[in-house]
């Protein structure tokens, strides 16, 4: 019977003291969710912004090259001079592809004259290769656009890295080309990761603040319980004293 009463008492104490902790856990979950949601929105916004900037650059370069070169035959050295300011950027570069996939200009001469689809066929995933194929098909219809897929890094011996691409139509004579501007995803990821670290620091600060608040609340609550217990104990003692005094008075009166 005593064990049963002890369990009931323990449950009551737990239910009495648990609301602050439950509120703290729920608050942390809500903060974590909003931090994660905010990070995802920021990541999408950064990627979309980067794609827009790459597309603006590709359109500008296509117009500049189209105005500078009127002959059907494209002098590669002249194109290299026109896009050199892009190729000088870290992990960003420009190249030109004909509608049949032939690379007519690239930062490294080893790729000039090769087919971009053949070069990437067994080096990137099938889904990314199909996406690149769809992009090349858009050259024929003079379309512009952006994409994100695994592609060559800007290096003499390139690695396959996640890359943001933008492409814009370029017509020289009767031939149709597309100016590509590419940038490694890691360039954007650095800013995204910086934001994520800042969010984690903010979340950690919030957790510490909430923990401190919970600890203070717990101590205040515990002190109140102690005072209540002391008051209850004093009341019991006072009642016992009054009872004893009354009993002695009664015994004295009887005498």
C-alpha positions, 0 to 999 in steps of 0.5 A: 500500500505504501509503495502504491502511494509512493508511486502515485505521489511520484507521478503527481510530482512529475506532472507538477514539475514537467510542464516547464521542461515540456515547454522547453523541449517544444520551444527548441523543436519549434526554433529548430524547425524554423531555423531549418526552414529558413536555411532551406529558403536561403539556400534556394534563394542563393542558388536562384540568384547565382543562376540569374547572375550567370544567365545575365553574364551569358546573355551579355557575353553572347551579345558582345561576341555576336557584335564583335564577330560577324564571320561564319568562321569563329576565331578561337583566339578572338573569343578567348580574348572576349571571355578572358575576364570570366575565365580569370575568375576563381571556379567560374569559366565560359565556353561555347558549344555548337548546336551539335555539341561540338566545343568550339571554345574552352579555357583549355585547348585540349577540349576544343573540337570535342563533343561535350556529350561524348566527353561527359558520357561516362563521367557524370550520372545518367540523369545529369547527362540527359539534362546536359543533352536537353540543354544542348538540344535547346541551342537549336531552338535558340533558347536560354536557360540555367541548370545545375548538374555534375560537370567538369571543374575549371582545371587542366585536369578537371574533376567532376563537381556540382556546377551551376550553368547558364547558357544563352544563344549565339548566332554567327552566320548560319551556325547556332551556338550557345555561350555557357557560363559555369560556376562551381556550386561550392562557391555558393555553398560557402555562403550557404554554409556560413549562413548555416553556421550563423543559424547554429550559433543563434540556435545555441544561444537560444538554447542556452538562454532557454536553459538558463531561464528553465533553471531559474524557473526551476529554482524559484519553483523549488524555493516556493515548494520549500516555503510551502512545505515549511509553512505546512510543517509549521501549521502542523506543529502549531496545531499540535502545540495548541492541541497539547495546550488545550488538553493540559487546560482541560486536565487542569480544569478537571482538577 
